[in-house]
Amino acid sequence: MDATANNPELAAALARSDLLFDRTALERAIARMAAPIRADYAGEVPVFLTVMHGGLPFAAQLAMELGALGLDLEFDYLHATRYRGDTRGADLVWKHRPATPLRDRRVLLADDILDEGHTLAAIRDWCREQGAREVRIAALAVKRHDRCVPGIAADYVGVEVPDRYVFGYGMDYREQGRNLPAIYALRE
């Protein structure tokens, strides 16, 4: 059954979108990310913070890849958003902060996309304020443009996407389509 059969708005968005990466390509990209992460955290148990909701599918897949390579993780999550169902960002709203103490810990943030970086910069800065020894970012997708917040970049990148509105594999189209097993981009 078509996953969009009961959602005409999502079906319409897909009809005016291009498929960028299918499930197989994304799973391969995530598997490629795991080896350098494993090497960078050898002998440690980092705090693995999933940025909800979008980071959930990616973070789960990445965590399994890291586990298969023998890297243990201490899990927690946070929920901070600028979008709240819209297609343009606004002010950052914290919905949940991690309960795990971060003082003197290495932190790996797992998020679906690094677009301009406002959300990830604020999260990274908050982790540092909590005493994290180091904060690295793993992003499934990084958008290609020159509008990033100065000083913010993903340390580990799955795929690069064009400067268009993208959704699927954690990223939403008006709070829908996060569980699509691919990444799509709306046509201009």
Contact map, one row per residue, 1 for C-alpha under 8 A:
11101000000000000000000000000000000000000000000000000000000000000000000000000000000000000000000000000000000000000000000000000000000000000000000000000000000000000000000000000000000000000000
11111000000000000000000000000000000000000000000000000000000000000000000000000000000000000000000000000000000000000000000000000000000000000000000000000000000000000000000000000000000000000000
11111100000000000000000000000000000000000000000000000000000000000000000000000000000000000000000000000000000000000000000000000000000000000000000000000000000000000000000000000000000000000000
01111111011000000000000000000000000000000000000000000000000000000000000000000000000000000000000000000000000000000000000000000000000000000000000000000000000000000000000000000000000000000000
11111111001000000000000000000000000000000000000000000000000000000000000000000000000000000000000000000000000000000000000000000000000000000000000000000000000000000000000000000000000000000000
00111111000000000000000000000000000000000000000000000000000000000000000000000000000000000000000000000000000000000000000000000000000000000000000000000000000000000000000000000000000000000000
00011111111000000000000000000000000000000000000000000000000000000000000000000000000000000000000000000000000000000000000000000000000000000000000000000000000000000000000000000000000000000000
00011111111100000000000000000000000000000000000000000000000000000000000000000000000000000000000000000000000000000000000000000000000000000000000000000000000000000000000000000000000000000000
00000011111110000000000000000000000000000000000000000000000000000000000000000000000000000000000000000000000000000000000000000000000000000000000000000000000000000000000000000000000000000000
00010011111111000000000000000000000000000000000000000000000000000000000000000000000000000000000000000000000000000000000000000000000000000000000000000000000000000000000000001001100000000000
00011011111111100000000000000000000000000000000000000000000000000000000000000000000000000000000000000000000000000000000000000000000000000000000000000000000000000000000000000000000000000000
00000001111111110000000000000000000000000000000000000000000000000000000000000000000000000000000000000000000000000000000000000000000000000000000000000000000000000000000000000000000000000000
00000000111111111000000000000000000000000000000000000000000000000000000000000000000000000000000000000000000000000000000000000000000000000000000000000000000000000000000000001000000000000100
00000000011111111100000000000000000000000000000000000000000000000000000000000000000000000000000000000000000000000000000000000000000000000000000000000000000000000000000000000000000000010100
00000000001111111000000000000000000000000000000000000000000000000000000000000000000000000000000000000000000000000000000000000000000000000000000000000000000000000000000000000000000000000000
00000000000111111100000000000000000000000000000000000000000000000000000000000000000000000000000000000000000000000000000000000000000000000000000000000000000000000000000000000000000000000110
00000000000011111110000000000000000000000000000000000000000000000000000000000000000000000000000000000000000000000000000000000000000000000000000000000000000000000000000000000000000000011110
00000000000001011111000000000000000000000000000000000000000000000000000000000000000000000000000000000000000000000000000000000000000000000000000000000000000000000000000000000000000000011110
00000000000000001111110000000000000000000000000000000000000000000000000000000000000000000000000000000000000000000000000000000000000000000000000000000000000000000000000000000000000001111000
00000000000000000111110000000000000000000000000000000000000000000000000000000000000000000000000000000000000000000000000000000000000000000000000000000000000000001000000000000000000001111000
00000000000000000011111111000000000000000000000000000000000000000000000000000000000000000000000000000000000000000000000000000000000000000000000000000000000000000000000000000000000001110000
00000000000000000011111111000000000000000000000000000000000000000000000000000000000000000000000000000000000000000000000000000000000000000000000000000000000000000000000000000000000011100000
00000000000000000000111111100000000000000000000000000000000000000000000000000000000000000000000000000000000000000000000000000000000000000000000000000000000000000000000000000000000011000000
00000000000000000000111111110000000000000000000000000000000000000000000000000000000000000000000000000000000000000000000000000000000000000000000000000000000000000000000000000000000000000000
00000000000000000000111111111000000000000000000000000000000000000000000000000000000000000000000000000000000000000000000000000000000000000000000000000000000000000000000000000000000000000000
00000000000000000000111111111100000000000000000000000000000000000000000000000000000000000000000000000000000000000000000000000000000000000000000000000000000001100000000000000000000001000000
00000000000000000000001111111110000000000000000000000000000010000000000000000000000000000000000000000000000000000000000000000000000000000000000000000000000000000000000000000000000000000000
00000000000000000000000111111111000000000000000000000000000000000000000000000000000000000000000000000000000000000000000000000000000000000000000000000000000000000000000000000000000000000000
00000000000000000000000011111111100000000000000000000000000000000000000000000000000000000000000000000000000000000000000000000000000000000000000000000000000001100000000000000000000000000000
00000000000000000000000001111111110000000000000000000000010011001000000000000000000000000000000000000000000000000000000000000000000000000001000000000000000001000000000000000000000000000000
00000000000000000000000000111111111000000000000000000000000001001000000000000000000000000000000000000000000000000000000000000000000000000000000000000000000000000000000000000000000000000000
00000000000000000000000000011111111100000000000000000000000000000000000000000000000000000000000000000000000000000000000000000000000000000000000000000000000001000000000000000000000000000000
00000000000000000000000000001111111110000000000000000000000001000000000000000000000000000000000000000000000000000000000000000000000000000000000000000000000111000000000000000000000000000000
00000000000000000000000000000111111111000000000000000000000001001100100000000000000000000000000000000000000000000000000000000000000000000000000000000000000000000000000000000000000000000000
00000000000000000000000000000011111111100000000000000000000000000100100000000000000000000000000000000000000000000000000000000000000000000000000000000000000000000000000000000000000000000000
00000000000000000000000000000001111111110000000000000000000000000000000000000000000000000000000000000000000000000000000000000000000000000000000000000000000000000000000000000000000000000000
00000000000000000000000000000000111111111000000000000000000000000100000000000000000000000000000000000000000000000000000000000000000000000000000000000000000100000000000000000000000000000000
00000000000000000000000000000000011111111100000000000000000000000100111000000000000000000000000000000000000000000000000000000000000000000000000000000000000000000000000000000000000000000000
00000000000000000000000000000000001111111100000000000000000000000000000000000000000000000000000000000000000000000000000000000000000000000000000000000000000000000000000000000000000000000000
00000000000000000000000000000000000111111100000000000000000000000000000000000000000000000000000000000000000000000000000000000000000000000000000000000000000000000000000000000000000000000000
00000000000000000000000000000000000011111111110000000000000000000000001000000000000000000000000000000000000000000000000000000000000000000000000000000000000000000000000000000000000000000000
00000000000000000000000000000000000001111111000000000000000000000000001000000000000000000000000000000000000000000000000000000000000000000000000000000000000000000000000000000000000000000000
00000000000000000000000000000000000000001111100000000000000000000000000000000000000000000000000000000000000000000000000000000000000000000000000000000000000000000000000000000000000000000000
00000000000000000000000000000000000000001111110000000000000000000000000100000000000000000000000000000000000000000000000000000000000000000000000000000000000000000000000000000000000000000000
00000000000000000000000000000000000000001011111000000000000000000000001111000000000000000000000000000000000000000000000000000000000000000000000000000000000000000000000000000000000000000000
00000000000000000000000000000000000000001001111100000000000000000000000111000000000000000000000000000000111100000000000000000000000000000000000000000000000000000000000000000000000000000000
00000000000000000000000000000000000000000000111110000000000000000000000011110000000000000000000000010100111100000000000000000000000000000000000000000000000000000000000000000000000000000000
00000000000000000000000000000000000000000000011111000000000000000000000011111000000000000000000000000000001111000000000000000000000000000000000000000000000000000000000000000000000000000000
00000000000000000000000000000000000000000000001111100000000000000000000000111100000000000000000001000000001111000000000000000000000000000000000000000000000000000000000000000000000000000000
00000000000000000000000000000000000000000000000111110011001000000000000000111100000000000000000000000000000011100000000000000000000000000000000000000000000000000000000000000000000000000000
00000000000000000000000000000000000000000000000011111111000000000000000000001111000000000000000000000000000011110000000000000000000000000000000000000000000000000000000000000000000000000000
00000000000000000000000000000000000000000000000001111111000000000000000000001111000000000000000000000000000000100000000000000000000000000000000000000000000000000000000000000000000000000000
00000000000000000000000000000000000000000000000000111111000000000000000000000010000000000000000000000000000000000000000000000000000000000000000000000000000000000000000001000000000000000000
00000000000000000000000000000000000000000000000000111111100000000000000000000000000000000000000000000000000000110000000000000000000000000000000000000000000000000000000011110000010000000000
00000000000000000000000000000000000000000000000001111111111000000000000000000000000000000000000000000000000001111000000000000000000000000000000000000000000000000000000001100000000000000000
00000000000000000000000000000000000000000000000001111111111100000000000000000000000000000000000000000000000000110000000000000000000000000000000000000000000000000000000001000000000000000000
00000000000000000000000000000000000000000000000000000111111110000000000000000000000000000000000000000000000000000000000000000000000000000000000000000000000000000000000011000000001000000000
00000000000000000000000000000100000000000000000000000011111111000000000000000000000000000000000000000000000001110000000000000000000000000001000000000000000000000000000011000000000000000000
00000000000000000000000000000000000000000000000001000011111111100000000000000000000000000000000000000000000001100000000000000000000000000000000000000000000000000000000000000000000000000000
00000000000000000000000000000000000000000000000000000001111111110000000000000000000000000000000000000000000000000000000000000000000000000000000000000000000000000000000000000000000000000000
00000000000000000000000000100100000000000000000000000000111111111000000000000000000000000000000000000000000000000000000000000000000000000000000000000000000000000000000000000000000000000000
00000000000000000000000000000110110000000000000000000000011111111100000000000000000000000000000000000000000000000000000000000000000000000000000000000000000000000000000000000000000000000000
00000000000000000000000000000000000000000000000000000000001111111110000010000000000000000000000000000000000000000000000000000000000000000000000000000000000000000000000000000000000000000000
00000000000000000000000000000000000000000000000000000000000111111111000000000000000000000000000000000000000000000000000000000000000000000000000000000000000000000000000000000000000000000000
00000000000000000000000000000110010000000000000000000000000011111111100000000000000000000000000000000000000000000000000000000000000000000000000000000000000000000000000000000000000000000000
00000000000000000000000000000000011011000000000000000000000001111111111100000000000000000000000000000000000000000000000000000000000000000000000000000000000000000000000000000000000000000000
00000000000000000000000000000000000000000000000000000000000000111111111100000000000000000000000000000000000000000000000000000000000000000000000000000000000000000000000000000000000000000000
00000000000000000000000000000000000000000000000000000000000000011111111000000000000000000000000000000000000000000000000000000000000000000000000000000000000000000000000000000000000000000000
00000000000000000000000000000000011001000000000000000000000000001111111000000000000000000000000000000000000000000000000000000000000000000000000000000000000000000000000000000000000000000000
00000000000000000000000000000000000001000000000000000000000000000111111100000000000000000000000000000000000000000000000000000000000000000000000000000000000000000000000000000000000000000000
00000000000000000000000000000000000001001100100000000000000000000111111110000000000000000000000000000000000000000000000000000000000000000000000000000000000000000000000000000000000000000000
00000000000000000000000000000000000000000001110000000000000000000110011111000000000000000000000000000000000000000000000000000000000000000000000000000000000000000000000000000000000000000000
00000000000000000000000000000000000000000000111100000000000000100000001111100000000000000000000000000000000000000000000000000000000000000000000000000000000000000000000000000000000000000000
00000000000000000000000000000000000000000000111100000000000000000000000111110000000000000000000000000000000000000000000000000000000000000000000000000000000000000000000000000000000000000000
00000000000000000000000000000000000000000000001111000000000000000000000011111000000000000000000000000000000000000000000000000000000000000000000000000000000000000000000000000000000000000000
00000000000000000000000000000000000000000000001111000000000000000000000001111100000000000000000001110000000000000000000000000000000000000000000000000000000000000000000000000000000000000000
00000000000000000000000000000000000000000000000111110000000000000000000000111110000000000000000111000000000000000000000000000000000000000000000000000000000000000000000000000000000000000000
00000000000000000000000000000000000000000000000011110000000000000000000000011111000000000000001111000000000000000000000000000000000000000000000000000000000000000000000000000000000000000000
00000000000000000000000000000000000000000000000000111000000000000000000000001111100000000000011110000000000000000000000000000000000000000000000000000000000000000000000000000000000000000000
00000000000000000000000000000000000000000000000000110000000000000000000000000111110000000001111100000000000000000000001000100000000000000000000000000000000000000000000000000000000000000000
00000000000000000000000000000000000000000000000000000000000000000000000000000011111100000001111000000000000000000000001000000000000000000000000000000000000000000000000000000000000000000000
00000000000000000000000000000000000000000000000000000000000000000000000000000001111100001111100000000000000000000000001000000000000000000000000000000000000000000000000000000000000000000000
00000000000000000000000000000000000000000000000000000000000000000000000000000000111111111100000000000000000000000000000000000000000000000000000000000000000000000000000000000000000000000000
00000000000000000000000000000000000000000000000000000000000000000000000000000000111111000000000000000000000000000000000000000000000000000000000000000000000000000000000000000010000000000000
00000000000000000000000000000000000000000000000000000000000000000000000000000000001111100000000000000000000000000000000000000000000000000000000000000000000000000000000000011110000000000000
00000000000000000000000000000000000000000000000000000000000000000000000000000000001111111000000000000000000000000000000000000000000000000000000000000000000000000000000000000110000000000000
00000000000000000000000000000000000000000000000000000000000000000000000000000000001011111000000000000000000000000000000000000000000000000000000000000000000000000000100000001100000000000000
00000000000000000000000000000000000000000000000000000000000000000000000000000000001001111100000000000000000000000000000000000000000000000000000000000000000000000000000000000000000000000000
00000000000000000000000000000000000000000000000000000000000000000000000000000000011001111110000000000000000000000000000000000000000000000000000000000000000000000000000000000000000000000000
00000000000000000000000000000000000000000000000000000000000000000000000000000000011000011111000000000000000000000000000000000000000000000000000000000000000000000000000000000000000000000000
00000000000000000000000000000000000000000000000000000000000000000000000000000000010000001111100000000000000000000000000000000000000000000000000000000000000000000000000000000000000000000000
00000000000000000000000000000000000000000000000000000000000000000000000000000001110000000111110000000000000000000000001000000000000000000000000000000000000000000000000000000000000000000000
00000000000000000000000000000000000000000000000000000000000000000000000000000001110000000011111000000000000000000000000000000000000000000000000000000000000000000000000000000000000000000000
00000000000000000000000000000000000000000000000000000000000000000000000000000011100000000001111110000000000000000000000000000000000000000000000000000000000000000000000000000000000000000000
00000000000000000000000000000000000000000000000000000000000000000000000000000111100000000000111110000000000000000000000000000000000000000000000000000000000000000000000000000000000000000000
00000000000000000000000000000000000000000000000000000000000000000000000000001111000000000000011111000000000000000000000000000000000000000000000000000000000000000000000000000000000000000000
00000000000000000000000000000000000000000000000000000000000000000000000000001110000000000000011111100000000000000000000000000000000000000000000000000000000000000000000000000000000000000000
00000000000000000000000000000000000000000000000010000000000000000000000000011100000000000000000111111000000000000000000000000000000000000000000000000000000000000000000000000000000000000000
00000000000000000000000000000000000000000000000000000000000000000000000000010000000000000000000011111000000000000000000000000000000000000000000000000000000000000000000000000000000000000000
00000000000000000000000000000000000000000000001000000000000000000000000000010000000000000000000001111100000000000000000000000000000000000000000000000000000000000000000000000000000000000000
00000000000000000000000000000000000000000000000000000000000000000000000000000000000000000000000001111110000000000000000000000000010000000000000000000000000000000000000000000000000000000000
00000000000000000000000000000000000000000000001000000000000000000000000000000000000000000000000000011111111000000000000000000010011100000000000000000000000000000000000000000000000000000000
00000000000000000000000000000000000000000000000000000000000000000000000000000000000000000000000000001111100000000000000000000000011110000000000000000000000000000000000000000000000000000000
00000000000000000000000000000000000000000000000000000000000000000000000000000000000000000000000000000111110000000000000000000000001110000000000000000000000000000000000000000000000000000000
00000000000000000000000000000000000000000000011000000000000000000000000000000000000000000000000000000111111000000000000000000000001111000000000000000000000000000000000000000000000000000000
00000000000000000000000000000000000000000000011000000000000000000000000000000000000000000000000000000101111100000000000000000000000111100000000000000000000000000000000000000000000000000000
00000000000000000000000000000000000000000000011110000000000000000000000000000000000000000000000000000100111110000000000000000010000111110000000000000000000000000000000000000000000000000000
00000000000000000000000000000000000000000000011110000000000000000000000000000000000000000000000000000000011111000000000000000000000000111100000000000000000000000000000000000000000000000000
00000000000000000000000000000000000000000000000111100000000000000000000000000000000000000000000000000000001111100000000000000000000000111100000000000000000000000000000000000000000000000000
00000000000000000000000000000000000000000000000111100010011000000000000000000000000000000000000000000000000111110000000000000000000000001111000000000000000000000000000000000000000000000000
00000000000000000000000000000000000000000000000001110111011000000000000000000000000000000000000000000000000011111100000000000000000000001111000000000000000000000000000000000000000000000000
00000000000000000000000000000000000000000000000000100111010000000000000000000000000000000000000000000000000001111100000000000000000000000011100000000000000000000000000011100000000000000000
00000000000000000000000000000000000000000000000000000010000000000000000000000000000000000000000000000000000000111110000000000000000000000011111000000000000000000000000000100000000000000000
00000000000000000000000000000000000000000000000000000000000000000000000000000000000000000000000000000000000000111111100100000000000000000010111000000000110000000000000000000000000000000000
00000000000000000000000000000000000000000000000000000000000000000000000000000000000000000000000000000000000000001111100000000000000000000000011000010000000000000000000000000000000000000000
00000000000000000000000000000000000000000000000000000000000000000000000000000000000000000000000000000000000000000111110000000000000000000000001000111000000000000000000000000000000000000000
00000000000000000000000000000000000000000000000000000000000000000000000000000000000000000000000000000000000000000111111110000000000000000000000000011001100000000000000000000000000000000000
00000000000000000000000000000000000000000000000000000000000000000000000000000000000000000000000000000000000000000001111111000000000000000000000000011000000000000000000000000000000000000000
00000000000000000000000000000000000000000000000000000000000000000000000000000001110000000001000000000000000000000000111111100000000000000000000000000000000000000000000000000000000000000000
00000000000000000000000000000000000000000000000000000000000000000000000000000000000000000000000000000000000000000100111111110000000000000000000000000001000000000000000000000000000000000000
00000000000000000000000000000000000000000000000000000000000000000000000000000000000000000000000000000000000000000000111111111000000000000000000000001001000000000000000000000000000000000000
00000000000000000000000000000000000000000000000000000000000000000000000000000000000000000000000000000000000000000000011111111100000000000000000000000000000000000000000000000000000000000000
00000000000000000000000000000000000000000000000000000000000000000000000000000001000000000000000000000000000000000000001111111110000000000000000000000000000000000000000000000000000000000000
00000000000000000000000000000000000000000000000000000000000000000000000000000000000000000000000000000000000000000000000111111111000000100000000000000000000000000000000000000000000000000000
00000000000000000000000000000000000000000000000000000000000000000000000000000000000000000000000000000000000000000000000011111111100000000000000000000000000000000000000000000000000000000000
00000000000000000000000000000000000000000000000000000000000000000000000000000000000000000000000000000000000000000000000001111111110000000000000000000000000000000000000000000000000000000000
00000000000000000000000000000000000000000000000000000000000000000000000000000000000000000000000000000100001000000000000000111111111100100000000000000000000000000000000000000000000000000000
00000000000000000000000000000000000000000000000000000000000000000000000000000000000000000000000000000000000000000000000000011111111111100000000000000000000000000000000000000000000000000000
00000000000000000000000000000000000000000000000000000000000000000000000000000000000000000000000000000000000000000000000000001111111100000000000000000000000000000000000000000000000000000000
00000000000000000000000000000000000000000000000000000000000000000000000000000000000000000000000000001110000000000000000000000111111100000000000000000000000000000000000000000000000000000000
00000000000000000000000000000000000000000000000000000000000000000000000000000000000000000000000000000111100000000000000000000011111110000000000000000000000000000000000000000000000000000000
00000000000000000000000000000000000000000000000000000000000000000000000000000000000000000000000000000111111000000000000000000011111111100000000000000000000000000000000000000000000000000000
00000000000000000000000000000000000000000000000000000000000000000000000000000000000000000000000000000011111000000000000000000001001111100000000000000000000000000000000000000000000000000000
00000000000000000000000000000000000000000000000000000000000000000000000000000000000000000000000000000000111000000000000000000001000111110000000000000000000000000000000000000000000000000000
00000000000000000000000000000000000000000000000000000000000000000000000000000000000000000000000000000000011110000000000000010011000111111000000000000000000000000000000000000000000000000000
00000000000000000000000000000000000000000000000000000000000000000000000000000000000000000000000000000000001110000000000000000000000001111100000000000000011000000000000000000000000000000000
00000000000000000000000000000000000000000000000000000000000000000000000000000000000000000000000000000000000111100000000000000000000000111110000000000000111100000000000000000000000000000000
00000000000000000000000000000000000000000000000000000000000000000000000000000000000000000000000000000000000111100000000000000000000000011111000000000000011110000000000000000000000000000000
00000000000000000000000000000000000000000000000000000000000000000000000000000000000000000000000000000000000001111100000000000000000000001111110000000000010111000000000000000000000000000000
00000000000000000000000000000100000000000000000000000000010000000000000000000000000000000000000000000000000001111000000000000000000000000111110000000000000011100000000000000000000000000000
00000000000000000000000000000000000000000000000000000000000000000000000000000000000000000000000000000000000000011100000000000000000000000011111000000000000011111000000000000000000000000000
00000000000000000000000000000000000000000000000000000000000000000000000000000000000000000000000000000000000000001110000000000000000000000011111100000000010011111000000000000000000000000000
00000000000000000000000000000000000000000000000000000000000000000000000000000000000000000000000000000000000000001111000000000000000000000000111110000000000000011110000000000000000000000000
00000000000000000000000000000000000000000000000000000000000000000000000000000000000000000000000000000000000000000000000000000000000000000000011111000000000000011110000000000000000000000000
00000000000000000000000000000000000000000000000000000000000000000000000000000000000000000000000000000000000000000000000000000000000000000000001111110000000000000110000000000000000000000000
00000000000000000000000000000000000000000000000000000000000000000000000000000000000000000000000000000000000000000000000000000000000000000000000111110000000000000000000000000000000000000000
00000000000000000000000000000000000000000000000000000000000000000000000000000000000000000000000000000000000000000001000000000000000000000000000011111000000000000000000000000000000000000000
00000000000000000000000000000000000000000000000000000000000000000000000000000000000000000000000000000000000000000011110000000000000000000000000011111101000000000000000000000000000000000000
00000000000000000000000000000000000000000000000000000000000000000000000000000000000000000000000000000000000000000001110010000000000000000000000000111111000000000000000000000000000000000000
00000000000000000000000000000000000000000000000000000000000000000000000000000000000000000000000000000000000000000000000000000000000000000000000000011111000000000000000000000000000000000000
00000000000000000000000000000000000000000000000000000000000000000000000000000000000000000000000000000000000000000000000000000000000000000000000000001111100000000000000000000000000000000000
00000000000000000000000000000000000000000000000000000000000000000000000000000000000000000000000000000000000000000000100110000000000000000000000000011111110000000000000000000000000000000000
00000000000000000000000000000000000000000000000000000000000000000000000000000000000000000000000000000000000000000100100000000000000000001000000000000011111000000000000000000000000000000000
00000000000000000000000000000000000000000000000000000000000000000000000000000000000000000000000000000000000000000100000000000000000000011110010000000001111110000000000000000000000000000000
00000000000000000000000000000000000000000000000000000000000000000000000000000000000000000000000000000000000000000000000000000000000000011100000000000000111110000000000000000000000000000000
00000000000000000000000000000000100010000000000000000000000000000000000000000000000000000000000000000000000000000000000000000000000000001110000000000000011111000000000000000000000000000000
00000000000000000000000000000000100000000000000000000000000000000000000000000000000000000000000000000000000000000000000000000000000000000111110000000000011111110000000000000000000000000000
00000000000000000000000001001101100000000000000000000000000000000000000000000000000000000000000000000000000000000000000000000000000000000011110000000000000111110000000000000000000000000000
00000000000000000000000001001000000000000000000000000000000000000000000000000000000000000000000000000000000000000000000000000000000000000001110000000000000011111000000000000000000000000000
00000000000000000000000000000000000000000000000000000000000000000000000000000000000000000000000000000000000000000000000000000000000000000000111100000000000011111100000000000000000000000000
00000000000000000001000000000000000000000000000000000000000000000000000000000000000000000000000000000000000000000000000000000000000000000000111100000000000000111111010000000000000000000000
00000000000000000000000000000000000000000000000000000000000000000000000000000000000000000000000000000000000000000000000000000000000000000000001110000000000000011111000000000000000000001000
00000000000000000000000000000000000000000000000000000000000000000000000000000000000000000000000000000000000000000000000000000000000000000000001110000000000000001111100000000000000000000000
00000000000000000000000000000000000000000000000000000000000000000000000000000000000000000000000000000000000000000000000000000000000000000000000000000000000000001111110000000000000000001111
00000000000000000000000000000000000000000000000000000000000000000000000000000000000000100000000000000000000000000000000000000000000000000000000000000000000000000011111000000000000000001100
00000000000000000000000000000000000000000000000000000000000000000000000000000000000000000000000000000000000000000000000000000000000000000000000000000000000000001001111100111000000000111100
00000000000000000000000000000000000000000000000000000000000000000000000000000000000000000000000000000000000000000000000000000000000000000000000000000000000000000000111111111000110000111000
00000000000000000000000000000000000000000000000000000000000000000000000000000000000000000000000000000000000000000000000000000000000000000000000000000000000000000000011111111000111111110000
00000000000000000000000000000000000000000000000000000100110000000000000000000000000000000000000000000000000000010000000000000000000000000000000000000000000000000000001111100000111111100000
00000000000000000000000000000000000000000000000000001111110000000000000000000000000000000000000000000000000000010000000000000000000000000000000000000000000000000000001111110000111100000000
00000000000000000000000000000000000000000000000000000110000000000000000000000000000000000000000000000000000000011000000000000000000000000000000000000000000000000000011111111000110000000000
00000000000000000000000000000000000000000000000000000100000000000000000000000000000010000000000000000000000000000000000000000000000000000000000000000000000000000000011101111111110000000000
00000000010010000000000000000000000000000000000000000000000000000000000000000000000010100000000000000000000000000000000000000000000000000000000000000000000000000000011100111111110000000000
00000000000000000000000000000000000000000000000000000000000000000000000000000000000011100000000000000000000000000000000000000000000000000000000000000000000000000000000000011111000000000000
00000000000000000000000000000000000000000000000000000000000000000000000000000000000111000000000000000000000000000000000000000000000000000000000000000000000000000000000000011111110000000000
00000000010000000000000000000000000000000000000000000000000000000000000000000000000000000000000000000000000000000000000000000000000000000000000000000000000000000000000000011111110000000000
00000000010000000000000000000000000000000000000000000000000000000000000000000000000000000000000000000000000000000000000000000000000000000000000000000000000000000000001111111011111100000000
00000000000000000000000000000000000000000000000000000100000000000000000000000000000000000000000000000000000000000000000000000000000000000000000000000000000000000000001111111011111100000000
00000000000000000000000000000000000000000000000000000000100000000000000000000000000000000000000000000000000000000000000000000000000000000000000000000000000000000000000111000000111110000000
00000000000000000000000000000000000000000000000000000000000000000000000000000000000000000000000000000000000000000000000000000000000000000000000000000000000000000000000111000000111111100000
00000000000000000000011000000000000000000000000000000000000000000000000000000000000000000000000000000000000000000000000000000000000000000000000000000000000000000000000110000000001111100000
00000000000000000011111001000000000000000000000000000000000000000000000000000000000000000000000000000000000000000000000000000000000000000000000000000000000000000000000110000000000111110000
00000000000000000011110000000000000000000000000000000000000000000000000000000000000000000000000000000000000000000000000000000000000000000000000000000000000000000000011110000000000111111000
00000000000001001111100000000000000000000000000000000000000000000000000000000000000000000000000000000000000000000000000000000000000000000000000000000000000000000000011100000000000001111100
00000000000000001111000000000000000000000000000000000000000000000000000000000000000000000000000000000000000000000000000000000000000000000000000000000000000000000101111000000000000000111110
00000000000011011100000000000000000000000000000000000000000000000000000000000000000000000000000000000000000000000000000000000000000000000000000000000000000000000001110000000000000000011111
00000000000000011100000000000000000000000000000000000000000000000000000000000000000000000000000000000000000000000000000000000000000000000000000000000000000000000001000000000000000000001111
00000000000000000000000000000000000000000000000000000000000000000000000000000000000000000000000000000000000000000000000000000000000000000000000000000000000000000001000000000000000000000111
